[in-house]
Amino acid sequence: MKEIFVFIIWPLLAIIIYLIGRHFSAKKRIKSSIFFVSFLALSYIFLIFLAIIAPPPSLPKSLDVEVVSVNGMEGFVMIVDADDFGKIKVPPFNVTIKVIEPFNNKPISGATVVISGAETVATGKTGEEGIVILYIKNAILEENIQQEDMSIEVTAQGYFRYVNKEGIKLVRI
Protein backbone atom coordinates (compact mmCIF):
# COMPACT_ATOMS: atom_id res chain seq x y z
CA MET A 1 0.00 0.00 0.00
CA LYS A 2 2.73 2.45 0.93
CA GLU A 3 4.55 1.68 -2.34
CA ILE A 4 1.45 2.61 -4.34
CA PHE A 5 1.23 5.86 -2.41
CA VAL A 6 4.89 6.75 -2.87
CA PHE A 7 5.39 5.58 -6.46
CA ILE A 8 2.03 6.56 -7.99
CA ILE A 9 0.02 9.04 -5.93
CA TRP A 10 2.95 11.09 -4.63
CA PRO A 11 4.51 11.73 -8.11
CA LEU A 12 1.07 12.54 -9.54
CA LEU A 13 0.66 15.07 -6.77
CA ALA A 14 4.10 16.45 -7.64
CA ILE A 15 3.12 16.83 -11.31
CA ILE A 16 -0.09 18.62 -10.34
CA ILE A 17 1.88 20.97 -8.06
CA TYR A 18 4.39 21.54 -10.88
CA LEU A 19 1.62 22.46 -13.33
CA ILE A 20 -0.09 24.74 -10.79
CA GLY A 21 3.26 26.34 -9.96
CA ARG A 22 4.00 26.83 -13.65
CA HIS A 23 0.63 28.47 -14.14
CA PHE A 24 1.24 30.95 -11.32
CA SER A 25 5.01 31.29 -11.75
CA ALA A 26 4.80 34.56 -13.70
CA LYS A 27 2.87 36.27 -10.93
CA LYS A 28 4.55 34.82 -7.87
CA ARG A 29 7.99 34.14 -9.36
CA ILE A 30 7.98 30.52 -8.25
CA LYS A 31 10.56 28.37 -9.89
CA SER A 32 8.27 25.41 -10.47
CA SER A 33 10.93 23.09 -11.86
CA ILE A 34 13.11 23.54 -8.73
CA PHE A 35 10.05 22.97 -6.57
CA PHE A 36 9.15 19.85 -8.57
CA VAL A 37 12.64 18.32 -8.25
CA SER A 38 12.80 19.05 -4.53
CA PHE A 39 9.32 17.57 -4.06
CA LEU A 40 10.36 14.34 -5.82
CA ALA A 41 13.59 14.18 -3.81
CA LEU A 42 11.59 14.51 -0.60
CA SER A 43 9.21 11.79 -1.76
CA TYR A 44 12.06 9.32 -2.26
CA ILE A 45 13.55 10.22 1.13
CA PHE A 46 10.07 9.53 2.51
CA LEU A 47 10.07 6.12 0.72
CA ILE A 48 13.41 5.20 2.31
CA PHE A 49 12.04 6.25 5.70
CA LEU A 50 8.96 4.03 5.19
CA ALA A 51 11.13 1.09 4.16
CA ILE A 52 13.17 1.45 7.35
CA ILE A 53 10.27 1.74 9.81
CA ALA A 54 8.01 -0.81 8.08
CA PRO A 55 9.97 -3.31 5.98
CA PRO A 56 7.94 -5.39 3.54
CA PRO A 57 6.53 -8.64 4.93
CA SER A 58 8.56 -11.79 4.41
CA LEU A 59 7.30 -14.51 2.09
CA PRO A 60 5.63 -17.55 3.65
CA LYS A 61 7.77 -20.65 4.21
CA SER A 62 6.86 -24.29 3.80
CA LEU A 63 6.44 -26.68 6.69
CA ASP A 64 6.68 -30.45 7.15
CA VAL A 65 4.09 -32.49 9.00
CA GLU A 66 4.78 -35.96 10.35
CA VAL A 67 2.25 -38.33 11.87
CA VAL A 68 4.39 -39.72 14.69
CA SER A 69 1.88 -42.26 15.97
CA VAL A 70 -1.75 -43.34 15.91
CA ASN A 71 -3.03 -44.85 19.16
CA GLY A 72 0.53 -45.41 20.35
CA MET A 73 1.59 -47.28 17.19
CA GLU A 74 4.18 -45.69 14.91
CA GLY A 75 2.78 -44.59 11.56
CA PHE A 76 -0.47 -43.18 10.22
CA VAL A 77 -2.80 -46.22 10.21
CA MET A 78 -5.56 -46.91 12.76
CA ILE A 79 -6.60 -50.54 12.62
CA VAL A 80 -10.28 -51.06 13.39
CA ASP A 81 -11.24 -54.54 14.55
CA ALA A 82 -14.60 -55.51 13.06
CA ASP A 83 -16.52 -58.79 12.79
CA ASP A 84 -18.55 -57.75 9.77
CA PHE A 85 -18.82 -55.04 7.14
CA GLY A 86 -21.58 -53.05 8.86
CA LYS A 87 -21.37 -49.45 10.00
CA ILE A 88 -19.15 -49.20 13.09
CA LYS A 89 -18.15 -46.51 15.53
CA VAL A 90 -14.37 -46.44 15.80
CA PRO A 91 -13.11 -46.55 19.40
CA PRO A 92 -11.53 -43.23 20.52
CA PHE A 93 -7.83 -42.93 19.71
CA ASN A 94 -4.93 -40.45 19.94
CA VAL A 95 -2.92 -39.06 17.04
CA THR A 96 0.51 -37.52 17.66
CA ILE A 97 1.65 -35.04 15.01
CA LYS A 98 4.93 -33.13 14.72
CA VAL A 99 5.25 -29.91 12.70
CA ILE A 100 8.74 -28.71 11.67
CA GLU A 101 10.55 -26.50 9.18
CA PRO A 102 11.82 -28.74 6.37
CA PHE A 103 15.39 -27.45 6.01
CA ASN A 104 16.54 -27.07 9.60
CA ASN A 105 14.07 -29.38 11.43
CA LYS A 106 13.16 -26.50 13.76
CA PRO A 107 9.85 -27.22 15.56
CA ILE A 108 6.98 -24.86 14.80
CA SER A 109 5.06 -23.93 17.92
CA GLY A 110 1.56 -22.47 17.82
CA ALA A 111 0.59 -24.18 14.55
CA THR A 112 -3.09 -25.11 14.31
CA VAL A 113 -3.65 -28.76 13.37
CA VAL A 114 -7.06 -30.00 12.20
CA ILE A 115 -7.88 -33.65 11.53
CA SER A 116 -11.19 -34.28 9.77
CA GLY A 117 -12.95 -37.17 8.12
CA ALA A 118 -14.96 -40.26 9.07
CA GLU A 119 -17.69 -37.88 10.31
CA THR A 120 -15.52 -36.27 13.01
CA VAL A 121 -13.15 -33.34 13.55
CA ALA A 122 -10.37 -32.73 16.06
CA THR A 123 -8.21 -29.64 16.43
CA GLY A 124 -5.28 -28.46 18.52
CA LYS A 125 -2.15 -26.30 18.62
CA THR A 126 1.45 -27.47 18.65
CA GLY A 127 3.59 -26.86 21.72
CA GLU A 128 7.21 -25.67 22.00
CA GLU A 129 8.50 -28.95 20.52
CA GLY A 130 6.15 -28.65 17.51
CA ILE A 131 4.08 -31.61 18.74
CA VAL A 132 0.33 -31.90 19.25
CA ILE A 133 -1.65 -34.90 20.49
CA LEU A 134 -5.21 -34.95 19.21
CA TYR A 135 -7.96 -37.11 20.70
CA ILE A 136 -10.20 -38.50 17.96
CA LYS A 137 -13.64 -39.65 19.03
CA ASN A 138 -16.93 -40.47 17.29
CA ALA A 139 -15.24 -41.53 14.05
CA ILE A 140 -17.49 -43.70 11.89
CA LEU A 141 -16.47 -46.37 9.40
CA GLU A 142 -19.40 -46.68 7.01
CA GLU A 143 -20.98 -49.92 5.93
CA ASN A 144 -19.01 -51.91 3.32
CA ILE A 145 -16.09 -49.47 3.51
CA GLN A 146 -12.77 -51.21 4.04
CA GLN A 147 -10.69 -48.04 4.46
CA GLU A 148 -11.45 -44.39 5.27
CA ASP A 149 -9.02 -41.50 4.90
CA MET A 150 -8.83 -38.62 7.36
CA SER A 151 -7.46 -35.27 6.26
CA ILE A 152 -4.74 -33.33 8.09
CA GLU A 153 -4.61 -29.54 7.69
CA VAL A 154 -1.94 -27.39 9.36
CA THR A 155 -1.77 -23.60 9.41
CA ALA A 156 0.82 -21.38 11.07
CA GLN A 157 1.56 -17.68 10.77
CA GLY A 158 4.33 -17.06 8.23
CA TYR A 159 3.96 -20.51 6.63
CA PHE A 160 2.09 -21.98 3.68
CA ARG A 161 -1.02 -23.99 4.57
CA TYR A 162 -0.39 -27.74 4.60
CA VAL A 163 -3.12 -30.19 3.55
CA ASN A 164 -2.88 -33.98 3.27
CA LYS A 165 -6.22 -35.53 2.30
CA GLU A 166 -4.90 -39.02 3.14
CA GLY A 167 -3.06 -38.15 6.35
CA ILE A 168 -4.56 -40.90 8.52
CA LYS A 169 -6.08 -44.16 7.38
CA LEU A 170 -8.77 -46.05 9.25
CA VAL A 171 -8.54 -49.69 8.11
CA ARG A 172 -11.11 -52.39 8.89
CA ILE A 173 -9.67 -55.84 9.58
Residue pairs with C-beta under 8 A, 6 or more apart in sequence:
2 50
2 54
3 47
6 43
6 44
6 46
6 47
6 50
7 47
10 43
10 46
11 40
11 43
14 36
14 39
14 40
14 43
15 36
17 35
17 36
17 39
18 32
18 33
18 35
18 36
18 39
21 30
21 32
21 35
21 36
22 32
24 30
25 31
25 32
58 158
60 158
60 159
60 160
61 101
61 158
61 159
61 160
62 101
62 102
62 159
62 160
62 162
63 99
63 100
63 101
63 102
63 108
63 111
63 154
63 156
63 159
63 160
63 162
64 99
64 100
64 101
64 102
65 97
65 98
65 99
65 113
65 152
65 154
65 162
65 164
65 167
66 97
66 98
66 99
66 100
67 75
67 76
67 95
67 96
67 97
67 152
67 167
67 168
68 74
68 96
68 97
68 98
68 131
69 75
69 94
69 95
69 96
70 76
70 77
70 78
70 93
70 94
70 95
70 96
70 168
71 78
71 93
71 94
71 95
72 94
76 167
76 168
76 169
77 168
77 169
77 171
78 90
78 93
78 168
78 169
78 170
78 171
79 171
79 173
80 88
80 90
80 91
80 141
80 170
80 171
80 172
80 173
81 173
82 88
82 141
82 172
82 173
85 143
85 144
85 146
85 172
86 143
87 140
87 141
87 142
87 143
88 140
88 141
88 172
89 138
89 139
89 140
90 118
90 136
90 139
90 140
90 141
90 170
92 135
92 136
92 137
92 138
93 135
93 136
93 139
94 133
94 134
94 135
94 136
95 115
95 122
95 133
95 134
95 136
95 168
96 131
96 132
96 133
97 113
97 126
97 131
97 132
97 133
97 134
97 152
97 154
98 107
98 126
98 129
98 130
98 131
99 107
99 108
99 111
99 113
99 126
99 130
99 131
99 132
99 154
99 156
99 162
100 106
100 107
100 108
100 130
101 108
106 130
107 126
107 128
107 129
107 130
107 131
108 126
108 130
108 156
108 159
109 126
109 127
109 128
109 129
109 130
110 125
110 126
110 156
110 157
111 125
111 126
111 130
111 132
111 154
111 155
111 156
111 159
112 123
112 124
112 125
112 154
112 155
112 156
113 123
113 124
113 125
113 126
113 132
113 134
113 152
113 153
113 154
114 121
114 122
114 123
114 151
114 152
114 153
114 154
115 121
115 122
115 123
115 134
115 136
115 150
115 151
115 152
115 167
115 168
116 122
116 150
116 151
116 153
117 139
117 148
117 149
117 150
117 151
117 168
118 139
118 140
118 141
118 148
118 150
118 170
119 138
119 139
119 140
120 136
120 137
120 138
120 139
120 140
122 134
122 135
122 136
122 137
123 134
124 132
124 133
124 134
125 132
126 132
136 150
139 148
139 150
139 170
141 148
141 170
141 172
142 148
145 172
146 171
146 172
147 169
147 170
147 171
147 172
148 169
148 170
149 165
149 166
149 167
149 168
149 169
149 170
150 167
150 168
150 169
150 170
151 163
151 164
151 165
151 166
151 167
152 162
152 163
152 164
152 167
152 168
153 161
153 162
153 163
153 164
154 161
154 162
154 163
155 161
155 162
